[in-house]
């Protein structure tokens, strides 16, 4: 597969991440960019190996993003009483 296809996929996934935030598509975009860099450096993988590498890189990127940007504890306000109660 050509290296530029990986970069186009990374760019497209990055756009999807902007439209639907949640750090899900950003992990896939980072993995596609790394795959593009590997292909640009001359690392040629078969299709099953490329799919497996993409999956592992996406999982690693997702784990890294959740470590860098953790979920905010207590970010949801919980209301325990009704304003009409006296």
Secondary structure by P-SEA (a helix, b strand, c coil): ccaaaaaaaaaaaaaaaaacccaaaaaaaaaaaaaaaaaaacccccaaaaaaaaaaaaaaaaaaaaaacccccccbbbbccccccc
